[in-house]
Amino acid sequence: MRPRIVVLSILSLAIQGPLFCQAAAVARDLDSIVSTDKRSFLDDAADLFKDATGLDWKDNTPQARKGTETDSTARACNNYPEFCDRKYSNITEVCAHNSMFVGKGNPSANQELDVLTQLNDGVRMLQGQVHKEDDKLYFCHTSCALFNAGVIVDWLREVATWISEHPDDVVTILLGNSDNVPASDFQAPLEESGLAAFAYKPPKTPMALSDWPTLASMLDAKTRAVIFLDYKADQKAVPYLLDEFSQLWETPFSPTDATFPCTVQRPEKLSEPDARDRLYMANHNLNRKLDIFGQDIGVVPDTDSLEDTNAVDGPSSLGKAAEQCTSDHGRPPNFLLVDYYNVGDGSVFEVAAKYNKVTYTRSCCG
């Protein structure tokens, strides 16, 4: 009776699912000890397991399932099976600059297609400026009088819904805290939108490149949103709202230089060893100065140059910039920030794929 009791104990674990493999391993070890000439211990276990679950023990071993179960080699993580076993820090993704500022013909707009289309097309980093007006947080371009894309909770909810429907994707969000409000001000809209439920919480700060998990492990843990705040982050108060510049550096932002130098601009005075061990983003959105009646009101996207800026090759192309960054820093950028990502019919994704050592075969855009 004693062996049967042990078998039942093993099976009580086995039918719980995640412990199946451990239970099977124990049963096999015991099998070599208590097998008889007529019937092995493992045979008893297999019969009881089948009675309890309707499954054949032998067909559910890791070896038997290898050819049928969807694993990290068949699963497409962020659209590529090759990404599943790579660390988050070892992938180059396209970033939609000012993702929410959508409006063809508006000089202050940065994108033509909405955020859901961006995500469906393969954009995996979204960035935007946040301003505070009347005690609410809005996505506004420079000022809410110039371009107001609405309260941030609505846009965040769209992103959260998309993430909930795409279990094999990790999305990065970079929020620009233009008015330097406390990090705690972001907590309510992040939680109300549902995005906080997917947020990744790092085990330490800063995170070196080797500290980041693989995409597959993030997906399995359901931590499929990485959320950065550029200024005033407080990871003790809001642990899932990550301090950008202790984890990630940027090349010059709002660039007007079409040569796109791949130098560290933010944070200032970052040492070369630290730069080489952190995530980084190449800002590749060419701008031009906007004058109205002789008054300089800032910069706007240089839409006349988009075909060249977003191209795979050419002197001012995204491809050339990625090549230069890789040469300068020993590895490709983690994020390629662009305006109007759809201009070039997927050229920006083709550049990212090249530096990920994969082939871009998807259709683009919209």
N, C-alpha and C positions, 0 to 999 in steps of 0.2 A: 504493500500500500504506500510505503514511503515514497518510492519513485513517482507514483501517480500524483501524490500530493505536490511534489516538486514541480511536475509537469503543469499542473493546474495553476500553480503560483506563477510559473513562467508565462503561461497563456493569459493570465489576468493582466499582465503587463503588455503582452503582445497585441491584444485586441484594442489597446489604446492608440495604436497607430504609430506615433513617433518612436515608440520603444520596441517596435517589431524587430528591428535589426539586432538590438541588444539581446532580446529574448531568444532569437534564433541562434545567436552566437553562443549563449549559455547552454542552450539545449544541445548544440553540437558538441560542446566540450563535455557535457555530462554523458552524451551518447557513447563516447569512447570508453567511459568508465563503467556504465551500468547496462550496456547492451547484452542481450541474451541470444542464444542460438536461434530462437524462434522469432523474436520480435524485438526490434531496437527501441530504445527510449525515444529516439527521434521519431519513429513511426507513430508511437502513442501521441507524441506532441503534435504531429502533423494532422492526425485524425481529429484531435480535440480542437485544433485551430480551425480546421475546415468546418466542424460542427458549429463553432462559435461565430465564424465570420463569413462562411460560404466561399472562402478563398483557399486556393491550394498553396500551402506553405512553400513548396519548392518553386512555384511560379512567381513568388513574391520576394525571393532573395534578391540582394543587390545585383548578383551576377545575372539572374534570369531577367531582371527588369532593365538591364543596361541597354538592350536594343529597342525597348518599347517606351520607356519613361522619358518625358521631356526633361532633359538635363541642361547644364550650362553650355553644352556644345550645340544644342538645337534651339534653345531659347534665344530670342533676339532681344538683347538689352539695349535700350536706346537705338533700336533698329538694326543692331548688328550682333550676331552670336559671339563674335570675337571680343566684344566689350564685357561680357558677363564676368569673366575671371580677371579683368583688369581693374586696377584701383581707380577710384574716382579721379585721382590726381594724375592718371596716365591716359587721359582721353582729351581730345580737342573737340569742342562743341561750338556751334554758331550761336551768337547772342544777338537778339533783336534789341537794338538801342532804342530806348523810349518806346517800348513795345505797345503801349496804350495810346500813343499819339498818332492816330490813324486819320488820314484825310487827304485824299488826292487833290492836289492843287493848293493846299494850305502850306505856306512857306515855313510854318513852324512844325509841321508834321514830320515824323521820322519813318513811318511805315505806311504802306498802302493797304495791307491785309490785316484783319483783326487777329486777336491773340489765339483764338481756337484754330484758325487757319495756320498761323505761325507754328503752333505745336504739331498740328497734323502734317505739316510739310517737313518737320524734322528739327525745328529750332528747339534747343534744350536749355537755353539760358535767356531769361527775360529781365530787362532792366527798365527802371523808370524813376522819375523825380517826384518826390512827395512834398507837398506844402500844407500848412495848417491854416485853415480859414474858419472862423466862427466855431472854434473848438472841434472841428472835424478835419480829418486828413483826406486830402484830395491829390490826385495825380494832375499836376500842372506843369506846363512847359515854361520855365523861367519865372512866370507869375501866373496866377489864376486868371488875370485879366487878359492874358495873351492866348492861352490855350488851356482850358479846363476839361479834363477827360472824366471827371466825376469822382465820387468818393471811392477810396481805395478798396473798401470792402466788396464792392460789386465786381471789380476786376479780379480780386483775389478769389472770390467765390467761383468765377468761371474757371480759373486755373485749378482750383481744388477739385472741382467737378471733373475736369479733364483727367487729372491725376488719378482720381478714384476709378475712372473707367479704363485706365491704361496701366495695369499692374506691372508691366515690364519696362517702365520708363522712370528715370530720375530727372527731375526738373530743378534747375537752379534759378533763384530769384534774387536780384540785386536791387535793393531799395535805396534811393538817394535821399538822405534826410536833409533836404535843402534848408529847412528852418531850424535845424539842430534841436528838435524836440526830444524829450526823454524817450528812451527805448520802450518804456512801459506804455507810452501812448499807442504803440503799434500792436500791443498785445490783444486788445479787444477786437479790432478788425481781423487780425490773423485768426483768432479763435472763432469769431462769429462766422467767418467765411468757410471754416472747416479746414483751412490749409495747415493750421498748427498741428492737427492730428497726424499729418504726414511728415512733420518736420524732423530733420536729423539733428541730434544733439551730440556734439563731439565729446570724446572722453577727456580732452585736454585743449589748452590754448597756449601758444599757437600750435597748429597742426602742421608737422613736417610732411613732405610728400609721402613718406613711407607710412605715416600714421592713418591715412585715409583708407576706408574699407573698399572692397570690390563692389562693383555695381550689383552683382548677384546677392551679396550679403545685405546690401541696403534694401533691395527689393524684397528679400525674404523677411526682413525685419519691418517691412512696411514704412520705412523712413525714406520716402521717395521725393522729398522736397528739401533742398538745401537753401536756406534763406540768409542772405547777407545784408547788413546795414552798414553804409559807408562811414557815418559819423554818429557818435553818442551811443554806440552799442553797449549793453551791460548784460553780459552773459550770466551773471549771478542772478539778476532780476528776471531776465527772459533768456533762458539757456539755449533756446532754439533759434534766436536771432543773433547770428554770428557777426563778430567784429570783422569787417572786410579786411582792413589793412594790417591786421595781425595774421591773416591767413592768405591774403591775395594782394599782389601789387599790379599796378596798371602802367601802361605806356602813356605818353601825353594825351590828355582828353581834350575833346572839342578841337581836334587838329585842323589846322589850315595849311600845313606843310604836306604836299602830295608825296614827299619821299618817306613819310611815316617812320621816323627814327624809332628804333625799338629800345629806348632808354627808360629807366625807372623814373617815373615822375611822382607817383604816390604809392606808398608813403615816402616822405622825404628822408634822405640819409639812411636808406636801407643798404646794408652791407652786401657785397657781392655774394659771399657765402650764404647769407640768409635769402637773397633773391633766388639763388639756384635751388633752394630747398622749400620754396613756396609755390603755390598756384600763381599763375599770372594771366592777365588779359591784355590782348592787343586791341587798342582802340583804333579801328580802321573805318572811321566815318568822316569823310572829308567835308569841311565847312567853308563857307564864305561869309564875309562881313555883310551885314544888312544895314543900309543907310536909308532913312526916310526923311526927305527934305533936309539933307545934310546932317541929320542927327544919327549918330551911331547907336543902334539899339541892340547890338550883339551879333551873334553868328547864327546862320541857318544852314541846313544841309545843302551841299553843292550838288543839286540834282542833275545838272548838266553833265557832270563827270561820273555819274553812277556806273555806266557801262564799263568804264576803265577801272574805277575804284573797286568794284565787286568782281573783277575778272580773275581768271585762273593765272594769267601771265600778263606781263607788261610792266613798265617802270613804276606805275603807281598802283598796281594791282594788289589784291588781297594775297594772291599766291606769292608775289615777290616779297611782301611784308612778312608772311609766315616763314618764308625761306630765310630772310634776314634775321628774324627773331630766333629761329632754331640755331643759326650759325653763331649769333651773339651769346646765347644763353645755354647752349648745349642740349636744348629740348624744345619742342614746339610749344606755342601758347596753349593754355587750357581752354581759353575762350577767345573767339574772334568776334568782336563787337562791330556790327554793321548797320547802316541805314538801308531801308528798302531792300531787304534781303532777297526779295523776289526778282529784282532786276539782275539779269544774267541767266535766268531760267535754271537755277540750281548751281551756278558756278561757285557760290560761297560754300555750299555743301560738298562740292567736288574738292575744293581746297582742304576742307576739314578732313575729308576721307583720305586724301593723299598723306596727310601727316599722322593719321591714325593707322596707316598701312592697310586700308580696306578699300573696296571699290564702291563708289556711289552709283547706284542703279535705279534709285527712286525717281518718280516724276515730280516736277515742280513747275509752277507753284499755284496754289489756290484751288 
